[in-house]
Amino acid sequence: MHETSSNPFNITFGEEPASLIDRKEEFLKIVSTFESDSPESKITIIIGPRGCGKTVLLSQVKHHFDERADWITADLTQYSNMLEQLAAKLYENGKLKHLFLKGEFNFSFRGLSFSIRGESPVSNVETLLERMLGYLKSKGKCVLVTIDDVASGDYLRQFIQSYQSFLREKYPLFLLMTGLHENISNLQTTRNLTFLLRAPKLVLPRLSLRAIALAYRSALGIDDKRSIDLAKLTNGYAYAYQLVGNALYKSKSDKLSKAELDAIDLSLEENAYSIIWKNMSGEDKKMAYAMLDHAKASDIMQKLGITNSKYQVYRKRLINIGIADDSARGSLSFSLPRFKEFVRFQKEIEDE
């Protein structure tokens, strides 16, 4: 096998690995929309199951705009006042500080006042941000806010409500968020946040198996047949692609041993599948159990004793959370690699 100077695979969530299969189509869709002279939306929400590559795509978009002199990016967390975070990050940004230090803009924070020459001091952070964004707009600057793995909470709801008011004032403020389908669904149906229902949603598809096979062949020096077999094992799931590549790079082999496959299963369970399972309803889990021995929709309905309309509700939910695939007409299968084995183990535990 070909040996690279350093491991090109990274199994740490959110970090960009050296062996990365670019999501060029999705990347260009976000960037071209935001860079448009008349963007159809200043918000994009990236949706997908844990481990599908949402954070990496968000980071790539952020890095793209970091390189542009007329754009400022601010990555916010959901565990403290997000409006205050944004104001502080705008002020501290190296591209902007020289603007705010000029005489027409006096900045201070918490306990002191903010003022712009000829205008009265402001007493709250939302008004401050309006002044700052208006000032940046006059200088031809745009701001991209990124928020990873959103979940409904007081700070996030407060920020998005304020963000909506900033949009009405036509400030050059763009928002890129990632999240699980169920968290985004809960957020956008929250009172006063329903405008998010109209925001473009980018559901990340599985990675191309051909792209994965080519990447394995290049990074690991294995032949076409083995690279294709390994790509099939990942089923296009980004985290599995990194786990399999990492195991083979370390073993310097073109085959996974039983111990290595067990270690991959354990990593999938601990870092992704157990969290997905925990958030599934009892009905969702019963559906998953029924899928262990049946693929046809008619057989699953018979096993569960449910009507077609009820089946369609469960089917849609499992597809939305990213664990099921109905591309084969009249059938339902697991879309995540080795998830069937994970579900079987869960059932065995429950049956004991």
C-alpha positions in Angstrom: 0.0 0.0 0.0 1.0 3.6 -0.6 2.1 5.3 2.6 1.5 9.0 2.9 3.7 11.2 5.2 0.8 11.8 7.6 -2.6 10.3 8.2 -5.0 11.9 5.7 -8.1 10.8 7.6 -9.5 12.6 10.7 -12.1 11.0 12.9 -12.6 14.0 15.1 -16.0 15.6 14.6 -16.0 19.0 12.9 -12.3 19.1 12.0 -11.5 19.3 8.3 -9.5 16.2 7.3 -6.7 16.2 4.7 -8.6 13.5 2.7 -11.8 15.4 2.2 -14.4 14.8 -0.4 -15.6 18.2 -1.3 -19.3 19.0 -1.6 -18.7 21.4 -4.4 -22.3 21.6 -5.6 -23.6 22.5 -2.1 -20.7 24.8 -1.4 -21.2 26.7 -4.6 -25.0 26.9 -4.0 -24.5 28.7 -0.7 -21.7 30.9 -1.8 -23.3 32.0 -5.1 -26.6 32.8 -3.3 -24.9 35.0 -0.7 -22.6 36.7 -3.2 -25.4 37.5 -5.6 -26.2 41.2 -6.1 -29.8 40.4 -5.1 -29.7 37.3 -3.0 -32.9 35.4 -2.9 -32.3 34.7 0.7 -29.7 35.8 3.3 -30.3 32.6 5.3 -29.3 29.0 4.6 -29.8 26.1 6.9 -27.7 22.9 6.4 -29.6 19.8 7.6 -28.5 16.2 8.0 -27.8 13.5 10.5 -24.9 13.7 12.9 -21.6 12.9 11.2 -22.7 13.6 7.6 -20.4 16.6 7.2 -22.5 19.6 8.1 -19.8 21.3 10.2 -17.1 20.8 7.6 -19.2 22.4 4.9 -20.1 25.3 7.2 -16.4 25.8 7.9 -15.5 25.7 4.2 -18.0 28.5 3.5 -16.8 30.5 6.4 -13.2 30.2 5.3 -14.2 31.3 1.8 -15.7 34.5 3.1 -12.8 35.0 5.5 -10.6 35.5 2.5 -12.7 38.3 1.1 -11.8 41.8 2.2 -15.4 43.0 2.0 -16.8 40.2 4.2 -16.6 39.7 7.9 -17.5 36.4 9.5 -18.6 35.7 13.1 -19.0 32.2 14.5 -21.4 32.3 17.5 -22.2 29.8 20.2 -25.6 29.2 21.8 -24.6 29.3 25.4 -24.4 33.0 26.1 -26.0 36.2 24.7 -25.5 35.9 21.0 -26.2 39.6 20.2 -23.4 40.6 22.6 -21.1 38.0 21.0 -21.8 39.5 17.6 -21.2 43.1 18.7 -17.9 42.1 20.4 -16.7 40.0 17.4 -17.5 42.8 14.9 -15.6 45.3 16.9 -12.6 43.0 17.5 -12.4 41.9 13.9 -9.1 43.0 12.4 -10.7 44.1 9.2 -13.0 46.5 11.1 -11.3 47.8 14.2 -9.6 50.7 12.4 -13.0 51.9 11.2 -14.5 51.8 14.6 -11.6 53.5 16.2 -12.0 56.6 14.0 -13.6 59.7 15.6 -17.0 59.1 14.2 -17.5 55.9 16.1 -16.7 55.5 19.8 -17.1 52.0 21.1 -17.3 50.7 24.7 -19.0 47.7 26.2 -20.9 46.7 29.4 -21.1 49.5 31.8 -20.1 52.2 29.3 -21.8 53.6 26.3 -21.5 53.3 22.6 -21.8 56.4 20.4 -21.4 57.7 16.9 -20.5 61.3 16.2 -23.6 63.4 16.1 -25.8 60.7 17.6 -26.8 59.9 21.2 -25.3 57.0 23.1 -27.1 53.7 22.9 -28.3 51.7 25.9 -28.8 48.2 24.5 -26.9 45.8 22.3 -29.6 45.5 19.6 -29.5 49.2 19.0 -25.7 49.1 19.0 -25.8 46.4 16.4 -28.1 48.4 14.2 -25.7 51.3 14.3 -22.7 49.0 13.6 -24.4 47.2 10.7 -25.6 50.5 9.2 -22.0 51.8 9.5 -20.7 48.7 7.8 -23.3 48.9 5.1 -22.1 52.4 4.3 -18.6 51.0 3.9 -19.6 48.3 1.6 -19.1 45.5 4.1 -21.1 42.3 4.5 -21.3 40.1 7.6 -21.7 36.3 7.7 -22.9 34.8 11.0 -22.3 31.0 11.4 -24.0 28.9 14.1 -23.3 25.2 14.2 -25.6 22.4 15.4 -28.5 24.7 16.5 -31.1 23.7 19.0 -33.9 25.8 20.3 -32.9 27.8 23.4 -33.5 31.3 24.9 -30.3 32.8 23.5 -30.8 31.5 20.0 -34.5 32.5 19.9 -33.6 36.0 21.0 -30.9 36.3 18.4 -33.1 35.0 15.5 -35.9 37.4 16.5 -33.4 40.3 16.4 -32.0 39.0 13.1 -35.4 39.1 11.5 -35.6 42.8 12.4 -32.2 43.4 10.9 -33.4 41.8 7.7 -36.3 44.2 7.5 -33.8 47.1 7.7 -31.9 45.5 4.7 -28.6 45.3 6.6 -26.0 43.2 4.9 -26.2 40.4 7.5 -26.2 36.8 6.3 -26.8 33.7 8.4 -25.6 30.1 7.9 -26.7 27.5 10.4 -26.5 23.7 10.7 -28.7 21.4 12.6 -30.5 18.0 12.9 -33.8 17.8 11.1 -35.8 17.5 14.3 -34.0 20.5 15.9 -34.6 22.7 12.9 -38.2 21.6 12.7 -38.8 22.5 16.4 -37.0 25.9 16.0 -38.9 27.1 12.9 -42.3 26.3 14.4 -41.6 28.3 17.5 -43.8 31.3 18.0 -42.3 34.4 16.3 -39.7 32.3 14.4 -41.9 30.9 11.7 -40.3 33.0 9.1 -37.6 30.4 9.2 -40.0 28.1 7.4 -39.3 30.1 4.2 -35.5 29.9 4.6 -33.7 27.6 2.2 -32.9 24.2 3.6 -29.9 22.3 2.2 -30.3 18.6 3.1 -26.9 17.0 2.7 -27.0 14.0 0.4 -24.7 11.0 0.9 -21.2 11.3 -0.5 -20.6 9.8 -4.0 -19.5 6.2 -3.7 -17.3 6.7 -6.7 -15.6 9.7 -5.1 -15.0 7.7 -2.0 -13.5 4.8 -3.9 -11.2 7.1 -5.9 -10.1 8.8 -2.6 -9.3 5.4 -1.0 -7.4 4.3 -4.1 -5.4 7.5 -4.1 -4.7 7.9 -0.3 -4.2 4.2 0.4 -2.8 2.8 -2.8 -5.4 0.0 -3.0 -6.8 -1.5 -6.2 -10.2 -0.6 -7.8 -12.1 -3.6 -6.5 -11.1 -3.2 -2.9 -11.7 0.6 -3.0 -15.2 0.0 -4.4 -16.0 -2.6 -1.7 -14.8 -0.3 1.0 -16.8 2.6 -0.5 -19.9 0.4 -0.4 -19.2 -0.3 3.3 -19.4 3.4 4.1 -22.7 3.9 2.1 -21.6 7.5 1.5 -21.7 8.5 5.2 -18.9 11.0 5.8 -18.0 9.9 9.3 -17.8 6.2 8.2 -15.6 7.3 5.3 -13.1 8.8 7.7 -13.3 5.8 10.2 -12.6 3.2 7.5 -9.8 5.2 5.9 -8.2 5.8 9.3 -8.3 2.1 10.2 -6.7 1.0 6.9 -4.1 3.8 7.0 -3.0 2.6 10.5 -3.0 -1.1 9.7 -1.4 -0.6 6.3 -3.8 -3.1 4.9 -6.5 -3.2 2.2 -8.9 -5.2 4.3 -10.6 -4.6 7.7 -10.0 -7.2 10.3 -12.9 -8.3 12.6 -11.3 -6.3 15.4 -11.1 -3.1 13.2 -14.7 -3.5 12.1 -15.8 -3.9 15.7 -13.9 -0.7 16.6 -15.6 1.1 13.8 -19.0 -0.1 14.9 -18.2 1.1 18.5 -17.1 4.6 17.2 -20.3 4.9 15.1 -22.4 3.9 18.1 -20.7 6.2 20.7 -20.3 9.3 18.5 -23.4 9.1 16.3 -25.8 6.2 16.4 -26.5 6.2 20.2 -27.4 9.9 20.0 -29.7 9.3 17.0 -31.3 6.4 18.8 -31.9 8.3 22.0 -33.8 11.0 20.1 -36.1 8.5 18.3 -39.6 8.0 19.5 -40.9 4.6 20.6 -42.8 4.3 17.3 -39.7 5.1 15.3 -37.8 2.3 17.1 -40.6 -0.2 16.4 -40.3 0.7 12.8 -36.6 0.2 12.8 -37.0 -3.2 14.5 -39.5 -4.2 11.8 -37.0 -3.2 9.1 -34.5 -5.7 10.5 -36.2 -8.6 8.7 -38.4 -6.9 6.2 -37.7 -4.4 3.4 -41.1 -4.3 1.6 -43.5 -1.7 2.8 -46.4 -4.3 2.8 -44.4 -6.6 5.1 -43.4 -3.9 7.5 -47.1 -2.8 7.8 -48.2 -6.4 8.4 -45.5 -6.8 11.0 -46.5 -3.7 12.9 -50.2 -4.1 12.3 -50.5 -0.5 10.9 -52.3 1.1 8.0 -50.6 2.6 4.9 -51.3 6.1 6.1 -49.7 5.4 9.5 -46.7 3.7 7.7 -46.2 6.8 5.5 -45.9 9.0 8.6 -43.3 6.7 10.2 -41.5 6.3 6.8 -41.2 10.1 6.3 -39.9 10.6 9.8 -37.2 8.0 9.5 -36.1 9.5 6.2 -36.1 13.0 7.6 -33.8 12.0 10.5 -31.4 10.4 8.0 -31.6 6.7 8.9 -33.9 5.4 6.2 -33.9 5.3 2.4 -36.9 4.6 0.1 -35.2 4.9 -3.2 -36.2 1.3 -4.0 -39.9 1.5 -4.9 -42.1 0.0 -2.3 -39.3 -0.8 0.1 -37.5 0.8 3.0 -33.9 0.2 4.0 -31.3 1.7 6.4 -29.3 4.5 4.9 -26.6 4.7 7.5 -23.8 2.1 7.3 -23.9 -0.7 9.9 -27.0 0.9 11.4 -28.9 -2.3 10.9 -26.3 -4.1 13.0 -26.6 -1.4 15.7 -30.4 -1.7 15.7 -30.2 -5.5 15.9 -28.0 -5.2 19.0 -30.5 -2.7 20.6 -33.3 -5.2 20.0 -31.3 -8.0 21.6 -30.6 -5.9 24.7 -34.3 -5.0 24.9 -35.4 -8.6 24.5 -33.2 -9.9 27.3 
